[in-house]
Amino acid sequence: SDGITEELLNLLAKIPELRVTSRSSAFSFKGQASDIRSVAQKLNVAHVLEGSVRKAGNRVRVTAQLIEARSDVHMWSETYERELDDVFAIQDDIAREVVTVLQIQLLGEVPLVAETDPEAYSLYLEGKHLFFNAEREDTRAAVDALRRALAIDPDYAPAWAALGRVQRARANWGEIDLREGTEEGRQAVLRALELDDTLADAWAGLARIQWVYDWDWDRAAGTVKTALMHGPNDAQALWTAATIAMTQGHLDAALDYGQRALQVDPLDPFVLRSVALIHLQRDEFALSQQVFEKLRELYPDREGSHINVAYLLVMQGRPEEALAVAAADSSELMRNLVGAMALHELKRYEEADRSLQYVIDHAADWLAYQVAEIYAQRGEADAAFEWLETAVALRDGGITYLIVDQLLDSLHADPRWEALLLKVGLLDAWRALQATGQGDAS
């Protein structure tokens, strides 16, 4: 049922005249005894579409009802009992009914669900469900389900897009080789776009590869614009656009994209973190901490959720508070990342060095950029540049933040700084940022 719900959300989100809350925010209320009005208020929506899915053999029973949150009035309800083959028609019918009941004046036709073999569709939904609900080290089952779906229907574009997203995530998380996983992710999203060039999430996925891995900054910016053209309300596209704009120093545009992403997906952890970072780059520390604290409150058990606030406290010269906040995080690695900086600020050098060595021993191959940040914050420029060069060689995604990373401010006057920026194609963006007065005066 989760998969069908998500597909219906995605279908409705393709209607430009509708603002539809995305998966992560909508699903955050699953299993909770929340009343409709409270849910709508937290999601900042006027109407709630709820229902259920029951499957028995080759039959499926779908109930749906549209509720006006303010009055709790049921505006429309319907029950569909069909063969599993008709699940696509059910989703199309629900989308049309929502548009009709809400009396929305469309500029075009209601989009249709991409159809496929029922078994392939079931495996596709299973793969997405496994990816969103599994622990990082257990996403192989999601890949297996998606590959089985594509074995049945090799021309099903959404499954290719989903496979691309999963493989990119696994590569970024260190589950599989970064280069191999990224290239498999790239080929999957390119195949998806070859089959259906209107898939906003596939365009957004391609933009993230061009940005995080290729460091092809201009192409990534162009690709994400294409994603937004096909999905102006797509949270992934908006979040990607916000982050790309931020890391290029376009902070006003970044905030605009970020606020739009929050409207669509107000509880998504990636969206919240991006908006908090944008406020940080704009020197809006109070707003940044407010969003980081919300993220911490919503996801207290999420690895790294406390570290964002701790980092901010370190940057504000509040190391003791940073250590106290970091202590609540579930990840020993993340706690040591903060400790390496905060303890050094407190002149507890031996403890700080032990924390830094822990990070190097356990994550040098995927946290090289963060090690460089620690050395820069300590004022050890030679070590910082050495680790930045390592990060470049490893295609570390942290490199995307180079020109806006305040922890690297101490390196800006060093001639090696602009040489490094030239190597990764960020020198022009850096100089433009300096010219606007948004960077420092180095």
C-alpha positions as CSV (number, residue, x, y, z in Angstrom):
1,S,0.0,0.0,0.0
2,D,2.9,2.4,0.7
3,G,4.1,2.0,-2.9
4,I,0.7,2.7,-4.4
5,T,0.3,5.7,-2.1
6,E,3.6,7.1,-3.2
7,E,2.9,6.6,-6.8
8,L,-0.4,8.4,-6.4
9,L,1.4,11.3,-4.6
10,N,3.8,11.5,-7.5
11,L,1.0,11.5,-10.1
12,L,-0.8,14.3,-8.3
13,A,2.4,16.3,-7.9
14,K,2.8,16.4,-11.7
15,I,-0.3,18.7,-11.8
16,P,1.3,22.2,-11.7
17,E,-1.9,23.7,-10.2
18,L,-1.7,21.4,-7.2
19,R,0.7,21.6,-4.3
20,V,1.1,18.1,-3.0
21,T,3.1,17.1,0.1
22,S,5.9,14.7,-0.8
23,R,6.4,11.2,0.5
24,S,8.7,11.7,3.5
25,S,6.4,14.3,5.1
26,A,3.2,12.5,4.3
27,F,4.5,9.1,5.5
28,S,5.8,10.6,8.8
29,F,2.2,10.3,10.2
30,K,1.8,6.6,9.3
31,G,0.7,4.5,12.2
32,Q,0.0,7.6,14.4
33,A,-3.4,8.4,15.8
34,S,-3.3,12.0,14.5
35,D,-6.5,13.8,13.6
36,I,-6.9,15.2,10.1
37,R,-6.9,18.8,11.1
38,S,-3.6,18.4,13.0
39,V,-1.9,16.6,10.1
40,A,-3.0,19.2,7.7
41,Q,-1.7,22.0,9.9
42,K,1.7,20.4,10.3
43,L,1.9,19.8,6.5
44,N,0.4,23.2,5.7
45,V,-2.2,21.8,3.4
46,A,-6.0,22.5,3.0
47,H,-7.1,19.0,2.0
48,V,-6.1,15.5,2.9
49,L,-6.5,12.4,0.7
50,E,-6.5,9.2,2.7
51,G,-7.4,5.6,2.0
52,S,-6.3,2.0,2.2
53,V,-5.1,-0.8,-0.1
54,R,-6.0,-4.5,0.3
55,K,-4.6,-7.2,-2.0
56,A,-5.9,-10.7,-2.2
57,G,-4.5,-12.9,-5.0
58,N,-4.9,-11.0,-8.2
59,R,-7.6,-8.7,-6.8
60,V,-7.0,-5.3,-5.2
61,R,-9.4,-3.2,-3.1
62,V,-8.6,0.5,-2.9
63,T,-10.6,3.0,-0.8
64,A,-10.0,6.7,-1.1
65,Q,-11.6,9.8,0.4
66,L,-10.8,13.5,0.1
67,I,-11.3,15.6,3.2
68,E,-11.4,19.3,3.7
69,A,-9.1,19.7,6.8
70,R,-10.6,22.9,8.2
71,S,-14.2,21.6,8.4
72,D,-13.5,17.9,8.4
73,V,-16.0,17.5,5.6
74,H,-15.7,14.4,3.4
75,M,-15.8,16.0,-0.1
76,W,-15.5,12.7,-2.0
77,S,-15.0,9.0,-1.4
78,E,-14.9,5.9,-3.5
79,T,-14.1,2.2,-3.2
80,Y,-12.5,0.3,-6.2
81,E,-12.5,-3.5,-6.4
82,R,-10.6,-4.5,-9.5
83,E,-8.1,-6.9,-11.0
84,L,-4.5,-6.1,-10.1
85,D,-4.0,-5.2,-13.8
86,D,-6.4,-2.3,-13.3
87,V,-4.4,-0.6,-10.5
88,F,-3.1,2.0,-13.0
89,A,-6.6,2.9,-14.0
90,I,-7.6,3.3,-10.4
91,Q,-4.8,5.8,-9.8
92,D,-5.8,7.7,-12.9
93,D,-9.4,7.8,-11.7
94,I,-8.5,9.1,-8.3
95,A,-6.3,11.9,-9.7
96,R,-9.2,13.0,-12.0
97,E,-11.7,12.9,-9.2
98,V,-9.5,15.1,-7.0
99,V,-9.1,17.6,-9.7
100,T,-12.8,17.7,-10.4
101,V,-13.9,17.9,-6.7
102,L,-11.4,20.7,-6.0
103,Q,-12.6,22.5,-9.1
104,I,-9.1,23.1,-10.4
105,Q,-8.7,24.8,-13.7
106,L,-6.0,22.9,-15.5
107,L,-3.8,24.3,-18.2
108,G,-3.4,20.8,-19.6
109,E,-4.6,17.2,-19.2
110,V,-4.4,15.2,-16.0
111,P,-1.2,13.1,-16.3
112,L,-1.5,9.4,-16.5
113,V,0.4,6.7,-14.6
114,A,3.1,4.9,-16.6
115,E,1.7,1.4,-17.1
116,T,3.6,-1.9,-17.0
117,D,3.2,-5.6,-16.2
118,P,1.4,-6.0,-12.8
119,E,4.2,-8.3,-11.5
120,A,6.8,-5.8,-12.6
121,Y,4.9,-3.0,-10.9
122,S,4.6,-5.0,-7.7
123,L,8.4,-5.6,-7.7
124,Y,9.0,-1.9,-8.5
125,L,6.8,-0.8,-5.5
126,E,8.6,-3.4,-3.3
127,G,12.0,-2.1,-4.3
128,K,11.1,1.5,-3.5
129,H,9.6,0.4,-0.2
130,L,12.7,-1.6,0.8
131,F,14.9,1.3,-0.1
132,F,13.0,3.9,2.0
133,N,12.6,1.6,5.0
134,A,15.8,-0.4,5.1
135,E,19.0,0.4,7.0
136,R,21.9,1.6,4.9
137,E,23.7,-1.7,5.0
138,D,20.6,-3.6,3.9
139,T,19.6,-2.0,0.6
140,R,20.6,-4.9,-1.6
141,A,17.1,-6.3,-1.5
142,A,15.8,-3.1,-3.0
143,V,18.2,-3.4,-5.9
144,D,17.2,-7.1,-6.4
145,A,13.5,-6.2,-6.5
146,L,14.1,-3.4,-9.0
147,R,16.3,-5.6,-11.2
148,R,13.6,-8.3,-11.2
149,A,11.0,-5.7,-12.2
150,L,13.2,-4.6,-15.1
151,A,13.8,-8.3,-16.2
152,I,10.0,-8.5,-16.7
153,D,9.7,-5.1,-18.3
154,P,13.0,-3.6,-19.4
155,D,11.2,-0.5,-20.8
156,Y,9.6,0.6,-17.6
157,A,11.2,4.0,-17.0
158,P,10.2,4.6,-13.4
159,A,12.0,1.4,-12.3
160,W,15.2,2.6,-14.1
161,A,14.9,5.9,-12.3
162,A,14.4,4.2,-9.0
163,L,17.4,1.9,-9.6
164,G,19.5,4.9,-10.4
165,R,18.6,6.6,-7.2
166,V,19.3,3.5,-5.1
167,Q,22.7,2.8,-6.6
168,R,23.7,6.4,-6.2
169,A,22.8,6.3,-2.5
170,R,24.6,3.0,-2.0
171,A,27.7,4.5,-3.6
172,N,27.5,7.6,-1.4
173,W,27.0,5.5,1.7
174,G,30.0,3.3,1.0
175,E,28.0,0.2,0.5
176,I,29.5,-0.3,-3.0
177,D,32.4,1.2,-4.9
178,L,31.8,4.9,-5.4
179,R,32.9,5.0,-9.1
180,E,31.1,1.8,-10.1
181,G,27.9,2.7,-8.2
182,T,27.8,6.2,-9.5
183,E,28.3,5.0,-13.1
184,E,25.6,2.4,-12.7
185,G,23.3,5.0,-11.3
186,R,24.1,7.3,-14.2
187,Q,23.3,4.7,-16.8
188,A,20.1,3.8,-15.1
189,V,18.8,7.4,-15.0
190,L,19.9,7.9,-18.6
191,R,18.0,4.8,-19.6
192,A,14.9,6.1,-17.7
193,L,15.1,9.4,-19.6
194,E,15.6,7.7,-22.9
195,L,12.3,5.9,-22.3
196,D,10.5,8.9,-20.7
197,D,12.1,12.3,-20.8
198,T,9.4,13.9,-18.6
199,L,10.5,12.1,-15.4
200,A,11.5,15.0,-13.0
201,D,13.1,12.7,-10.5
202,A,15.3,11.1,-13.1
203,W,16.5,14.6,-14.3
204,A,17.1,15.6,-10.7
205,G,19.1,12.4,-10.2
206,L,21.2,13.1,-13.2
207,A,21.8,16.7,-11.9
208,R,23.0,15.3,-8.6
209,I,25.5,13.0,-10.4
210,Q,26.8,15.9,-12.5
211,W,27.1,18.0,-9.4
212,V,28.4,15.7,-6.7
213,Y,30.6,13.4,-8.7
214,D,31.4,15.0,-12.1
215,W,31.8,18.5,-10.7
216,D,30.3,19.7,-14.0
217,W,28.7,22.7,-12.3
218,D,27.1,24.5,-15.3
219,R,25.7,21.3,-16.7
220,A,24.2,20.3,-13.3
221,A,22.5,23.7,-13.0
222,G,21.0,23.3,-16.5
223,T,19.9,19.7,-15.8
224,V,18.1,20.7,-12.6
225,K,16.3,23.4,-14.5
226,T,15.0,20.7,-16.8
227,A,13.9,18.7,-13.8
228,L,11.9,21.7,-12.5
229,M,10.4,22.3,-15.9
230,H,8.9,18.8,-15.8
231,G,8.2,18.8,-12.1
232,P,7.9,22.4,-10.7
233,N,6.6,20.9,-7.4
234,D,8.9,18.0,-7.2
235,A,10.6,18.1,-3.8
236,Q,13.7,16.2,-5.0
237,A,14.2,18.6,-7.9
238,L,13.7,21.7,-5.7
239,W,16.0,20.3,-3.0
240,T,18.7,19.6,-5.6
241,A,18.3,23.1,-7.1
242,A,18.6,24.7,-3.7
243,T,21.8,22.8,-2.8
244,I,23.4,23.4,-6.2
245,A,22.6,27.1,-6.0
246,M,24.0,27.3,-2.5
247,T,27.3,25.6,-3.3
248,Q,27.8,28.0,-6.2
249,G,27.2,31.0,-3.9
250,H,23.8,32.0,-5.3
251,L,22.3,32.3,-1.8
252,D,19.1,34.2,-2.7
253,A,18.2,31.7,-5.4
254,A,19.1,28.9,-3.0
255,L,16.8,30.2,-0.3
256,D,14.0,30.6,-2.7
257,Y,14.3,27.0,-3.9
258,G,14.7,25.8,-0.4
259,Q,11.6,27.5,0.9
260,R,9.6,26.1,-2.1
261,A,10.9,22.6,-1.2
262,L,9.8,23.1,2.4
263,Q,6.3,24.0,1.2
264,V,6.1,20.6,-0.6
265,D,8.0,18.5,1.9
266,P,8.2,20.3,5.3
267,L,9.4,17.3,7.2
268,D,12.0,15.9,4.8
269,P,15.4,15.6,6.6
270,F,17.4,16.4,3.5
271,V,15.3,19.5,2.7
272,L,15.5,20.7,6.3
273,R,19.2,20.3,6.4
274,S,19.7,22.1,3.1
275,V,17.6,25.1,4.3
276,A,19.5,25.2,7.5
277,L,22.8,25.3,5.6
278,I,21.6,28.0,3.3
279,H,20.7,30.2,6.4
280,L,24.2,29.4,7.7
281,Q,25.9,30.6,4.6
282,R,23.8,33.8,4.7
283,D,25.1,34.3,8.3
284,E,21.6,33.9,9.6
285,F,22.8,31.8,12.6
286,A,19.6,32.0,14.6
287,L,17.4,30.8,11.6
288,S,19.9,28.1,10.9
289,Q,19.9,26.8,14.4
290,Q,16.1,26.9,14.5
291,V,15.9,24.6,11.4
292,F,18.6,22.3,12.7
293,E,16.8,22.0,16.1
294,K,13.6,21.1,14.3
295,L,15.5,18.4,12.4
296,R,16.9,17.2,15.7
297,E,13.5,17.1,17.3
298,L,11.8,15.3,14.4
299,Y,14.6,12.7,14.0
300,P,16.3,12.3,17.4
301,D,17.5,8.7,16.7
302,R,18.7,9.5,13.1
303,E,22.5,9.1,12.8
304,G,24.0,12.6,12.6
305,S,20.9,14.5,13.5
306,H,22.5,16.1,16.6
307,I,25.8,16.8,14.8
308,N,24.4,19.6,12.7
309,V,23.6,21.7,15.8
310,A,27.0,20.7,17.3
311,Y,28.8,21.9,14.2
312,L,27.0,25.2,14.3
313,L,27.9,25.7,17.9
314,V,31.6,25.0,17.1
315,M,31.4,27.7,14.4
316,Q,29.9,30.1,16.9
317,G,32.7,29.6,19.4
318,R,30.7,27.5,21.8
319,P,32.7,24.3,22.1
320,E,31.4,23.1,25.5
321,E,27.8,23.3,24.3
322,A,28.8,21.6,21.0
323,L,30.2,18.6,23.0
324,A,27.1,18.3,25.1
325,V,24.8,18.3,22.0
326,A,27.1,15.8,20.1
327,A,27.0,13.4,23.1
328,A,23.4,12.6,22.3
329,D,24.2,11.4,18.8
330,S,24.0,7.7,18.1
331,S,27.1,7.7,15.9
332,E,30.5,7.4,17.6
333,L,32.1,8.6,14.4
334,M,30.0,11.7,14.3
335,R,30.7,12.4,18.0
336,N,34.4,12.2,17.3
337,L,34.1,14.5,14.3
338,V,32.8,17.2,16.6
339,G,35.2,16.3,19.4
340,A,38.2,16.8,17.1
341,M,37.3,20.5,16.7
342,A,35.5,21.3,20.0
343,L,38.1,19.7,22.3
344,H,40.9,21.5,20.4
345,E,39.1,24.8,21.0
346,L,39.0,24.0,24.7
347,K,42.8,23.3,24.5
348,R,42.3,19.6,25.4
349,Y,44.7,18.8,22.7
350,E,45.4,15.1,23.5
351,E,41.7,14.3,23.5
352,A,41.2,16.3,20.4
353,D,43.9,14.3,18.6
354,R,42.5,11.0,19.7
355,S,39.1,12.0,18.3
356,L,40.7,13.1,15.0
357,Q,42.7,9.8,14.8
358,Y,39.5,7.9,15.3
359,V,37.9,9.6,12.3
360,I,41.0,9.0,10.2
361,D,41.2,5.3,11.2
362,H,37.5,4.6,10.6
363,A,36.5,6.8,7.7
364,A,39.5,8.3,5.9
365,D,38.2,7.0,2.5
366,W,34.8,8.8,2.7
367,L,35.3,11.6,5.2
368,A,38.6,13.1,3.8
369,Y,36.9,16.4,3.3
370,Q,35.7,16.6,6.9
371,V,39.3,15.8,8.1
372,A,40.5,18.7,6.0
373,E,37.9,20.9,7.7
374,I,39.2,19.9,11.1
375,Y,42.8,20.7,10.2
376,A,41.7,24.1,8.7
377,Q,39.7,24.9,11.8
378,R,42.9,24.2,13.8
379,G,44.9,26.5,11.6
380,E,47.1,23.6,10.2
381,A,47.1,24.6,6.5
382,D,49.5,22.1,5.2
383,A,47.6,19.1,6.6
384,A,44.3,20.7,5.5
385,F,45.4,21.1,1.9
386,E,46.9,17.5,1.9
387,W,43.5,16.2,2.9
388,L,41.7,18.4,0.4
389,E,43.9,16.9,-2.3
390,T,43.0,13.5,-1.0
391,A,39.3,14.4,-1.1
392,V,39.7,15.5,-4.8
393,A,41.4,12.2,-5.7
394,L,38.5,10.3,-4.0
395,R,35.8,12.4,-5.7
396,D,34.6,13.3,-2.2
397,G,31.2,15.0,-2.5
398,G,32.3,17.5,0.2
399,I,34.3,19.3,-2.5
400,T,31.0,20.7,-3.8
401,Y,30.9,23.0,-0.7
402,L,34.4,24.4,-1.0
403,I,33.6,28.0,-1.8
404,V,30.9,28.4,0.8
405,D,32.4,26.4,3.7
406,Q,33.2,28.7,6.5
407,L,35.3,26.1,8.3
408,L,37.9,26.6,5.5
409,D,38.1,30.4,5.8
410,S,41.6,30.2,7.2
411,L,42.9,28.8,3.9
412,H,41.7,31.6,1.6
413,A,44.8,33.7,1.7
414,D,47.0,30.8,0.9
415,P,48.1,30.6,-2.8
416,R,47.2,26.9,-2.8
417,W,43.6,27.8,-2.3
418,E,42.9,29.3,-5.8
419,A,45.1,26.6,-7.3
420,L,42.8,24.0,-5.8
421,L,39.7,25.8,-7.0
422,L,41.1,26.0,-10.5
423,K,41.6,22.2,-10.4
424,V,38.0,21.5,-9.6
425,G,36.5,24.2,-11.8
426,L,35.3,26.5,-9.0
427,L,37.7,29.4,-9.4
428,D,35.4,31.6,-11.5
429,A,32.5,30.9,-9.1
430,W,34.7,31.8,-6.1
431,R,35.9,35.1,-7.7
432,A,32.3,36.0,-8.6
433,L,31.2,35.3,-5.0
434,Q,34.0,37.5,-3.7
435,A,33.0,40.3,-6.1
436,T,29.4,40.3,-4.7
437,G,30.7,40.8,-1.2
438,Q,29.1,37.5,0.0
439,G,32.5,35.9,0.5
440,D,35.3,37.1,2.8
441,A,37.8,39.7,1.9
442,S,40.8,37.5,1.3
